[in-house]
Amino acid sequence: INSARSESTGYAPFFLNTGRMPRSMIWDSADKSEYPSVRNFALQRKLAIIAAHDCILAARVKQTHDANKRRRPAPFTEGDLVYLSTKN
């Protein structure tokens, strides 16, 4: 949520879109121990996102490795004259 005031307009983009300023987050004023279930929920979501990110990176490495096993070196070198297709 973009609630930062713009220098050019003097208003926050959120205010211009909705006509009001957003409420502050619940944990801005609360003690860390006041809402343990909220913090636990947020921590679980964060850990799930980190795990998904790690899985995506592992899949990318595996795909690169598998693609490179079948890849052949180019039959030409730098400086060779080649034909280029102008189709598409």
PDB file as gemmi writes it, atoms N, CA and C in Angstrom:
CRYST1    1.000    1.000    1.000  90.00  90.00  90.00 P 1                      
ATOM      1  N   ILE A   1       0.861  -1.171   0.000  1.00  0.00           N  
ATOM      2  CA  ILE A   1       0.000   0.000   0.000  1.00  0.00           C  
ATOM      3  C   ILE A   1       0.900   1.223   0.000  1.00  0.00           C  
ATOM      4  N   ASN A   2       0.695   2.064  -0.971  1.00  0.00           N  
ATOM      5  CA  ASN A   2       1.515   3.261  -1.079  1.00  0.00           C  
ATOM      6  C   ASN A   2       0.829   4.400  -0.345  1.00  0.00           C  
ATOM      7  N   SER A   3       1.241   4.599   0.906  1.00  0.00           N  
ATOM      8  CA  SER A   3       0.654   5.677   1.698  1.00  0.00           C  
ATOM      9  C   SER A   3       1.652   6.811   1.911  1.00  0.00           C  
ATOM     10  N   ALA A   4       2.737   6.796   1.154  1.00  0.00           N  
ATOM     11  CA  ALA A   4       3.733   7.867   1.261  1.00  0.00           C  
ATOM     12  C   ALA A   4       3.236   9.092   0.497  1.00  0.00           C  
ATOM     13  N   ARG A   5       3.382  10.247   1.094  1.00  0.00           N  
ATOM     14  CA  ARG A   5       2.911  11.486   0.486  1.00  0.00           C  
ATOM     15  C   ARG A   5       3.822  11.881  -0.667  1.00  0.00           C  
ATOM     16  N   SER A   6       3.227  12.204  -1.799  1.00  0.00           N  
ATOM     17  CA  SER A   6       3.976  12.610  -2.979  1.00  0.00           C  
ATOM     18  C   SER A   6       4.316  14.092  -2.888  1.00  0.00           C  
ATOM     19  N   GLU A   7       5.533  14.452  -3.297  1.00  0.00           N  
ATOM     20  CA  GLU A   7       5.935  15.863  -3.276  1.00  0.00           C  
ATOM     21  C   GLU A   7       5.161  16.676  -4.299  1.00  0.00           C  
ATOM     22  N   SER A   8       4.874  16.084  -5.452  1.00  0.00           N  
ATOM     23  CA  SER A   8       4.231  16.848  -6.523  1.00  0.00           C  
ATOM     24  C   SER A   8       2.754  17.125  -6.244  1.00  0.00           C  
ATOM     25  N   THR A   9       2.032  16.153  -5.667  1.00  0.00           N  
ATOM     26  CA  THR A   9       0.604  16.360  -5.425  1.00  0.00           C  
ATOM     27  C   THR A   9       0.293  16.757  -3.995  1.00  0.00           C  
ATOM     28  N   GLY A  10       1.147  16.352  -3.072  1.00  0.00           N  
ATOM     29  CA  GLY A  10       0.881  16.612  -1.659  1.00  0.00           C  
ATOM     30  C   GLY A  10      -0.029  15.572  -1.032  1.00  0.00           C  
ATOM     31  N   TYR A  11      -0.449  14.583  -1.812  1.00  0.00           N  
ATOM     32  CA  TYR A  11      -1.330  13.528  -1.323  1.00  0.00           C  
ATOM     33  C   TYR A  11      -0.672  12.166  -1.528  1.00  0.00           C  
ATOM     34  N   ALA A  12      -1.109  11.194  -0.737  1.00  0.00           N  
ATOM     35  CA  ALA A  12      -0.671   9.818  -0.917  1.00  0.00           C  
ATOM     36  C   ALA A  12      -1.501   9.189  -2.031  1.00  0.00           C  
ATOM     37  N   PRO A  13      -0.908   8.350  -2.893  1.00  0.00           N  
ATOM     38  CA  PRO A  13      -1.679   7.686  -3.945  1.00  0.00           C  
ATOM     39  C   PRO A  13      -2.869   6.894  -3.395  1.00  0.00           C  
ATOM     40  N   PHE A  14      -2.708   6.272  -2.242  1.00  0.00           N  
ATOM     41  CA  PHE A  14      -3.810   5.520  -1.640  1.00  0.00           C  
ATOM     42  C   PHE A  14      -4.984   6.444  -1.340  1.00  0.00           C  
ATOM     43  N   PHE A  15      -4.706   7.636  -0.821  1.00  0.00           N  
ATOM     44  CA  PHE A  15      -5.763   8.603  -0.510  1.00  0.00           C  
ATOM     45  C   PHE A  15      -6.472   9.065  -1.780  1.00  0.00           C  
ATOM     46  N   LEU A  16      -5.722   9.306  -2.840  1.00  0.00           N  
ATOM     47  CA  LEU A  16      -6.330   9.767  -4.084  1.00  0.00           C  
ATOM     48  C   LEU A  16      -7.203   8.684  -4.722  1.00  0.00           C  
ATOM     49  N   ASN A  17      -6.840   7.416  -4.550  1.00  0.00           N  
ATOM     50  CA  ASN A  17      -7.628   6.321  -5.121  1.00  0.00           C  
ATOM     51  C   ASN A  17      -8.858   5.988  -4.294  1.00  0.00           C  
ATOM     52  N   THR A  18      -8.756   6.076  -2.975  1.00  0.00           N  
ATOM     53  CA  THR A  18      -9.842   5.604  -2.114  1.00  0.00           C  
ATOM     54  C   THR A  18     -10.526   6.714  -1.336  1.00  0.00           C  
ATOM     55  N   GLY A  19      -9.905   7.872  -1.215  1.00  0.00           N  
ATOM     56  CA  GLY A  19     -10.496   8.960  -0.452  1.00  0.00           C  
ATOM     57  C   GLY A  19     -10.251   8.864   1.035  1.00  0.00           C  
ATOM     58  N   ARG A  20      -9.403   7.973   1.454  1.00  0.00           N  
ATOM     59  CA  ARG A  20      -9.077   7.829   2.877  1.00  0.00           C  
ATOM     60  C   ARG A  20      -7.658   7.289   3.006  1.00  0.00           C  
ATOM     61  N   MET A  21      -7.103   7.423   4.177  1.00  0.00           N  
ATOM     62  CA  MET A  21      -5.782   6.862   4.449  1.00  0.00           C  
ATOM     63  C   MET A  21      -5.965   5.467   5.040  1.00  0.00           C  
ATOM     64  N   PRO A  22      -5.044   4.530   4.759  1.00  0.00           N  
ATOM     65  CA  PRO A  22      -5.193   3.172   5.290  1.00  0.00           C  
ATOM     66  C   PRO A  22      -4.980   3.147   6.796  1.00  0.00           C  
ATOM     67  N   ARG A  23      -5.641   2.183   7.431  1.00  0.00           N  
ATOM     68  CA  ARG A  23      -5.421   1.992   8.864  1.00  0.00           C  
ATOM     69  C   ARG A  23      -4.018   1.444   9.070  1.00  0.00           C  
ATOM     70  N   SER A  24      -3.431   1.765  10.195  1.00  0.00           N  
ATOM     71  CA  SER A  24      -2.087   1.256  10.467  1.00  0.00           C  
ATOM     72  C   SER A  24      -2.169  -0.236  10.756  1.00  0.00           C  
ATOM     73  N   MET A  25      -1.074  -0.918  10.523  1.00  0.00           N  
ATOM     74  CA  MET A  25      -1.038  -2.355  10.739  1.00  0.00           C  
ATOM     75  C   MET A  25      -1.208  -2.661  12.219  1.00  0.00           C  
ATOM     76  N   ILE A  26      -1.766  -3.834  12.513  1.00  0.00           N  
ATOM     77  CA  ILE A  26      -2.088  -4.184  13.885  1.00  0.00           C  
ATOM     78  C   ILE A  26      -0.832  -4.340  14.742  1.00  0.00           C  
ATOM     79  N   TRP A  27       0.275  -4.768  14.131  1.00  0.00           N  
ATOM     80  CA  TRP A  27       1.471  -5.005  14.933  1.00  0.00           C  
ATOM     81  C   TRP A  27       2.360  -3.773  15.069  1.00  0.00           C  
ATOM     82  N   ASP A  28       1.947  -2.642  14.514  1.00  0.00           N  
ATOM     83  CA  ASP A  28       2.731  -1.424  14.712  1.00  0.00           C  
ATOM     84  C   ASP A  28       2.733  -0.990  16.167  1.00  0.00           C  
ATOM     85  N   SER A  29       1.590  -1.112  16.834  1.00  0.00           N  
ATOM     86  CA  SER A  29       1.502  -0.643  18.210  1.00  0.00           C  
ATOM     87  C   SER A  29       1.465  -1.783  19.213  1.00  0.00           C  
ATOM     88  N   ALA A  30       1.329  -3.008  18.757  1.00  0.00           N  
ATOM     89  CA  ALA A  30       1.191  -4.135  19.670  1.00  0.00           C  
ATOM     90  C   ALA A  30       2.549  -4.666  20.091  1.00  0.00           C  
ATOM     91  N   ASP A  31       2.564  -5.232  21.281  1.00  0.00           N  
ATOM     92  CA  ASP A  31       3.762  -5.893  21.791  1.00  0.00           C  
ATOM     93  C   ASP A  31       3.946  -7.204  21.025  1.00  0.00           C  
ATOM     94  N   LYS A  32       5.177  -7.657  20.892  1.00  0.00           N  
ATOM     95  CA  LYS A  32       5.446  -8.879  20.132  1.00  0.00           C  
ATOM     96  C   LYS A  32       4.711 -10.082  20.712  1.00  0.00           C  
ATOM     97  N   SER A  33       4.540 -10.125  22.021  1.00  0.00           N  
ATOM     98  CA  SER A  33       3.885 -11.271  22.646  1.00  0.00           C  
ATOM     99  C   SER A  33       2.368 -11.123  22.687  1.00  0.00           C  
ATOM    100  N   GLU A  34       1.832  -9.992  22.224  1.00  0.00           N  
ATOM    101  CA  GLU A  34       0.391  -9.760  22.325  1.00  0.00           C  
ATOM    102  C   GLU A  34      -0.403 -10.579  21.309  1.00  0.00           C  
ATOM    103  N   TYR A  35       0.134 -10.798  20.121  1.00  0.00           N  
ATOM    104  CA  TYR A  35      -0.547 -11.559  19.077  1.00  0.00           C  
ATOM    105  C   TYR A  35       0.358 -12.682  18.570  1.00  0.00           C  
ATOM    106  N   PRO A  36       0.607 -13.703  19.394  1.00  0.00           N  
ATOM    107  CA  PRO A  36       1.539 -14.754  18.958  1.00  0.00           C  
ATOM    108  C   PRO A  36       1.022 -15.559  17.766  1.00  0.00           C  
ATOM    109  N   SER A  37      -0.290 -15.759  17.660  1.00  0.00           N  
ATOM    110  CA  SER A  37      -0.803 -16.560  16.546  1.00  0.00           C  
ATOM    111  C   SER A  37      -0.633 -15.830  15.216  1.00  0.00           C  
ATOM    112  N   VAL A  38      -0.737 -14.500  15.223  1.00  0.00           N  
ATOM    113  CA  VAL A  38      -0.532 -13.724  14.001  1.00  0.00           C  
ATOM    114  C   VAL A  38       0.922 -13.828  13.566  1.00  0.00           C  
ATOM    115  N   ARG A  39       1.824 -13.692  14.522  1.00  0.00           N  
ATOM    116  CA  ARG A  39       3.250 -13.804  14.199  1.00  0.00           C  
ATOM    117  C   ARG A  39       3.588 -15.216  13.724  1.00  0.00           C  
ATOM    118  N   ASN A  40       2.979 -16.227  14.342  1.00  0.00           N  
ATOM    119  CA  ASN A  40       3.216 -17.607  13.930  1.00  0.00           C  
ATOM    120  C   ASN A  40       2.704 -17.831  12.508  1.00  0.00           C  
ATOM    121  N   PHE A  41       1.515 -17.303  12.198  1.00  0.00           N  
ATOM    122  CA  PHE A  41       0.952 -17.415  10.853  1.00  0.00           C  
ATOM    123  C   PHE A  41       1.878 -16.754   9.835  1.00  0.00           C  
ATOM    124  N   ALA A  42       2.344 -15.547  10.145  1.00  0.00           N  
ATOM    125  CA  ALA A  42       3.232 -14.828   9.226  1.00  0.00           C  
ATOM    126  C   ALA A  42       4.547 -15.581   9.042  1.00  0.00           C  
ATOM    127  N   LEU A  43       5.065 -16.150  10.117  1.00  0.00           N  
ATOM    128  CA  LEU A  43       6.313 -16.912  10.028  1.00  0.00           C  
ATOM    129  C   LEU A  43       6.126 -18.152   9.157  1.00  0.00           C  
ATOM    130  N   GLN A  44       4.989 -18.842   9.316  1.00  0.00           N  
ATOM    131  CA  GLN A  44       4.726 -20.020   8.484  1.00  0.00           C  
ATOM    132  C   GLN A  44       4.637 -19.644   7.009  1.00  0.00           C  
ATOM    133  N   ARG A  45       3.978 -18.532   6.695  1.00  0.00           N  
ATOM    134  CA  ARG A  45       3.884 -18.088   5.301  1.00  0.00           C  
ATOM    135  C   ARG A  45       5.268 -17.744   4.762  1.00  0.00           C  
ATOM    136  N   LYS A  46       6.085 -17.079   5.586  1.00  0.00           N  
ATOM    137  CA  LYS A  46       7.433 -16.706   5.152  1.00  0.00           C  
ATOM    138  C   LYS A  46       8.271 -17.952   4.871  1.00  0.00           C  
ATOM    139  N   LEU A  47       8.185 -18.948   5.748  1.00  0.00           N  
ATOM    140  CA  LEU A  47       8.940 -20.183   5.542  1.00  0.00           C  
ATOM    141  C   LEU A  47       8.456 -20.928   4.301  1.00  0.00           C  
ATOM    142  N   ALA A  48       7.146 -20.894   4.038  1.00  0.00           N  
ATOM    143  CA  ALA A  48       6.611 -21.545   2.842  1.00  0.00           C  
ATOM    144  C   ALA A  48       7.120 -20.854   1.580  1.00  0.00           C  
ATOM    145  N   ILE A  49       7.181 -19.538   1.595  1.00  0.00           N  
ATOM    146  CA  ILE A  49       7.683 -18.792   0.435  1.00  0.00           C  
ATOM    147  C   ILE A  49       9.160 -19.082   0.209  1.00  0.00           C  
ATOM    148  N   ILE A  50       9.933 -19.149   1.279  1.00  0.00           N  
ATOM    149  CA  ILE A  50      11.362 -19.462   1.165  1.00  0.00           C  
ATOM    150  C   ILE A  50      11.547 -20.873   0.604  1.00  0.00           C  
ATOM    151  N   ALA A  51      10.743 -21.834   1.089  1.00  0.00           N  
ATOM    152  CA  ALA A  51      10.845 -23.211   0.595  1.00  0.00           C  
ATOM    153  C   ALA A  51      10.473 -23.284  -0.882  1.00  0.00           C  
ATOM    154  N   ALA A  52       9.414 -22.575  -1.284  1.00  0.00           N  
ATOM    155  CA  ALA A  52       9.017 -22.566  -2.695  1.00  0.00           C  
ATOM    156  C   ALA A  52      10.109 -21.948  -3.559  1.00  0.00           C  
ATOM    157  N   HIS A  53      10.732 -20.888  -3.073  1.00  0.00           N  
ATOM    158  CA  HIS A  53      11.820 -20.239  -3.812  1.00  0.00           C  
ATOM    159  C   HIS A  53      12.985 -21.206  -3.997  1.00  0.00           C  
ATOM    160  N   ASP A  54      13.330 -21.933  -2.938  1.00  0.00           N  
ATOM    161  CA  ASP A  54      14.419 -22.906  -3.030  1.00  0.00           C  
ATOM    162  C   ASP A  54      14.089 -24.016  -4.029  1.00  0.00           C  
ATOM    163  N   CYS A  55      12.828 -24.462  -4.052  1.00  0.00           N  
ATOM    164  CA  CYS A  55      12.419 -25.500  -5.003  1.00  0.00           C  
ATOM    165  C   CYS A  55      12.500 -24.997  -6.438  1.00  0.00           C  
ATOM    166  N   ILE A  56      12.123 -23.750  -6.654  1.00  0.00           N  
ATOM    167  CA  ILE A  56      12.203 -23.174  -7.996  1.00  0.00           C  
ATOM    168  C   ILE A  56      13.656 -23.100  -8.453  1.00  0.00           C  
ATOM    169  N   LEU A  57      14.548 -22.687  -7.559  1.00  0.00           N  
ATOM    170  CA  LEU A  57      15.971 -22.627  -7.917  1.00  0.00           C  
ATOM    171  C   LEU A  57      16.527 -24.016  -8.214  1.00  0.00           C  
ATOM    172  N   ALA A  58      16.136 -25.015  -7.408  1.00  0.00           N  
ATOM    173  CA  ALA A  58      16.612 -26.380  -7.639  1.00  0.00           C  
ATOM    174  C   ALA A  58      16.104 -26.905  -8.981  1.00  0.00           C  
ATOM    175  N   ALA A  59      14.854 -26.607  -9.318  1.00  0.00           N  
ATOM    176  CA  ALA A  59      14.306 -27.043 -10.605  1.00  0.00           C  
ATOM    177  C   ALA A  59      15.026 -26.363 -11.756  1.00  0.00           C  
ATOM    178  N   ARG A  60      15.356 -25.099 -11.595  1.00  0.00           N  
ATOM    179  CA  ARG A  60      16.072 -24.371 -12.650  1.00  0.00           C  
ATOM    180  C   ARG A  60      17.458 -24.971 -12.874  1.00  0.00           C  
ATOM    181  N   VAL A  61      18.142 -25.319 -11.798  1.00  0.00           N  
ATOM    182  CA  VAL A  61      19.468 -25.937 -11.916  1.00  0.00           C  
ATOM    183  C   VAL A  61      19.355 -27.290 -12.608  1.00  0.00           C  
ATOM    184  N   LYS A  62      18.344 -28.095 -12.223  1.00  0.00           N  
ATOM    185  CA  LYS A  62      18.157 -29.410 -12.834  1.00  0.00           C  
ATOM    186  C   LYS A  62      17.843 -29.280 -14.321  1.00  0.00           C  
ATOM    187  N   GLN A  63      16.963 -28.346 -14.686  1.00  0.00           N  
ATOM    188  CA  GLN A  63      16.619 -28.157 -16.095  1.00  0.00           C  
ATOM    189  C   GLN A  63      17.832 -27.717 -16.905  1.00  0.00           C  
ATOM    190  N   THR A  64      18.638 -26.837 -16.346  1.00  0.00           N  
ATOM    191  CA  THR A  64      19.849 -26.388 -17.038  1.00  0.00           C  
ATOM    192  C   THR A  64      20.814 -27.552 -17.229  1.00  0.00           C  
ATOM    193  N   HIS A  65      20.975 -28.352 -16.179  1.00  0.00           N  
ATOM    194  CA  HIS A  65      21.877 -29.500 -16.258  1.00  0.00           C  
ATOM    195  C   HIS A  65      21.388 -30.491 -17.319  1.00  0.00           C  
ATOM    196  N   ASP A  66      20.085 -30.799 -17.316  1.00  0.00           N  
ATOM    197  CA  ASP A  66      19.533 -31.739 -18.296  1.00  0.00           C  
ATOM    198  C   ASP A  66      19.643 -31.199 -19.719  1.00  0.00           C  
ATOM    199  N   ALA A  67      19.412 -29.911 -19.911  1.00  0.00           N  
ATOM    200  CA  ALA A  67      19.508 -29.317 -21.250  1.00  0.00           C  
ATOM    201  C   ALA A  67      20.947 -29.325 -21.744  1.00  0.00           C  
ATOM    202  N   ASN A  68      21.896 -29.097 -20.864  1.00  0.00           N  
ATOM    203  CA  ASN A  68      23.301 -29.057 -21.267  1.00  0.00           C  
ATOM    204  C   ASN A  68      23.847 -30.441 -21.606  1.00  0.00           C  
ATOM    205  N   LYS A  69      23.205 -31.513 -21.119  1.00  0.00           N  
ATOM    206  CA  LYS A  69      23.663 -32.863 -21.453  1.00  0.00           C  
ATOM    207  C   LYS A  69      23.460 -33.159 -22.935  1.00  0.00           C  
ATOM    208  N   ARG A  70      22.388 -32.629 -23.528  1.00  0.00           N  
ATOM    209  CA  ARG A  70      22.081 -32.897 -24.934  1.00  0.00           C  
ATOM    210  C   ARG A  70      22.612 -31.817 -25.868  1.00  0.00           C  
ATOM    211  N   ARG A  71      23.151 -30.783 -25.336  1.00  0.00           N  
ATOM    212  CA  ARG A  71      23.590 -29.653 -26.161  1.00  0.00           C  
ATOM    213  C   ARG A  71      24.899 -29.995 -26.877  1.00  0.00           C  
ATOM    214  N   ARG A  72      24.951 -29.646 -28.165  1.00  0.00           N  
ATOM    215  CA  ARG A  72      26.164 -29.855 -28.952  1.00  0.00           C  
ATOM    216  C   ARG A  72      26.843 -28.517 -29.174  1.00  0.00           C  
ATOM    217  N   PRO A  73      28.149 -28.493 -29.300  1.00  0.00           N  
ATOM    218  CA  PRO A  73      28.821 -27.220 -29.581  1.00  0.00           C  
ATOM    219  C   PRO A  73      28.450 -26.724 -30.979  1.00  0.00           C  
ATOM    220  N   ALA A  74      28.481 -25.427 -31.166  1.00  0.00           N  
ATOM    221  CA  ALA A  74      28.137 -24.833 -32.460  1.00  0.00           C  
ATOM    222  C   ALA A  74      29.154 -25.265 -33.512  1.00  0.00           C  
ATOM    223  N   PRO A  75      28.695 -25.554 -34.758  1.00  0.00           N  
ATOM    224  CA  PRO A  75      29.616 -26.011 -35.805  1.00  0.00           C  
ATOM    225  C   PRO A  75      30.417 -24.871 -36.429  1.00  0.00           C  
ATOM    226  N   PHE A  76      30.263 -23.670 -35.948  1.00  0.00           N  
ATOM    227  CA  PHE A  76      31.002 -22.532 -36.499  1.00  0.00           C  
ATOM    228  C   PHE A  76      31.695 -21.795 -35.363  1.00  0.00           C  
ATOM    229  N   THR A  77      32.675 -20.990 -35.739  1.00  0.00           N  
ATOM    230  CA  THR A  77      33.425 -20.226 -34.745  1.00  0.00           C  
ATOM    231  C   THR A  77      33.320 -18.747 -35.067  1.00  0.00           C  
ATOM    232  N   GLU A  78      33.829 -17.931 -34.205  1.00  0.00           N  
ATOM    233  CA  GLU A  78      33.789 -16.489 -34.404  1.00  0.00           C  
ATOM    234  C   GLU A  78      34.597 -16.123 -35.648  1.00  0.00           C  
ATOM    235  N   GLY A  79      33.995 -15.297 -36.498  1.00  0.00           N  
ATOM    236  CA  GLY A  79      34.650 -14.877 -37.731  1.00  0.00           C  
ATOM    237  C   GLY A  79      34.175 -15.646 -38.954  1.00  0.00           C  
ATOM    238  N   ASP A  80      33.484 -16.799 -38.772  1.00  0.00           N  
ATOM    239  CA  ASP A  80      32.951 -17.561 -39.907  1.00  0.00           C  
ATOM    240  C   ASP A  80      31.806 -16.781 -40.552  1.00  0.00           C  
ATOM    241  N   LEU A  81      31.673 -16.928 -41.873  1.00  0.00           N  
ATOM    242  CA  LEU A  81      30.551 -16.324 -42.584  1.00  0.00           C  
ATOM    243  C   LEU A  81      29.387 -17.311 -42.568  1.00  0.00           C  
ATOM    244  N   VAL A  82      28.225 -16.845 -42.171  1.00  0.00           N  
ATOM    245  CA  VAL A  82      27.053 -17.719 -42.076  1.00  0.00           C  
ATOM    246  C   VAL A  82      25.854 -17.027 -42.709  1.00  0.00           C  
ATOM    247  N   TYR A  83      24.861 -17.823 -43.117  1.00  0.00           N  
ATOM    248  CA  TYR A  83      23.602 -17.284 -43.624  1.00  0.00           C  
ATOM    249  C   TYR A  83      22.639 -17.116 -42.454  1.00  0.00           C  
ATOM    250  N   LEU A  84      21.905 -16.022 -42.462  1.00  0.00           N  
ATOM    251  CA  LEU A  84      20.890 -15.783 -41.447  1.00  0.00           C  
ATOM    252  C   LEU A  84      19.525 -15.774 -42.101  1.00  0.00           C  
ATOM    253  N   SER A  85      18.575 -16.408 -41.473  1.00  0.00           N  
ATOM    254  CA  SER A  85      17.205 -16.408 -41.971  1.00  0.00           C  
ATOM    255  C   SER A  85      16.523 -15.110 -41.547  1.00  0.00           C  
ATOM    256  N   THR A  86      15.836 -14.479 -42.493  1.00  0.00           N  
ATOM    257  CA  THR A  86      15.097 -13.255 -42.175  1.00  0.00           C  
ATOM    258  C   THR A  86      13.615 -13.554 -42.004  1.00  0.00           C  
ATOM    259  N   LYS A  87      13.254 -14.812 -41.967  1.00  0.00           N  
ATOM    260  CA  LYS A  87      11.865 -15.202 -41.769  1.00  0.00           C  
ATOM    261  C   LYS A  87      11.453 -14.842 -40.342  1.00  0.00           C  
ATOM    262  N   ASN A  88      10.247 -14.329 -40.200  1.00  0.00           N  
ATOM    263  CA  ASN A  88       9.699 -13.881 -38.913  1.00  0.00           C  
ATOM    264  C   ASN A  88      10.374 -12.600 -38.515  1.00  0.00           C  
TER     265      ASN A  88                                                      
END                                                                             
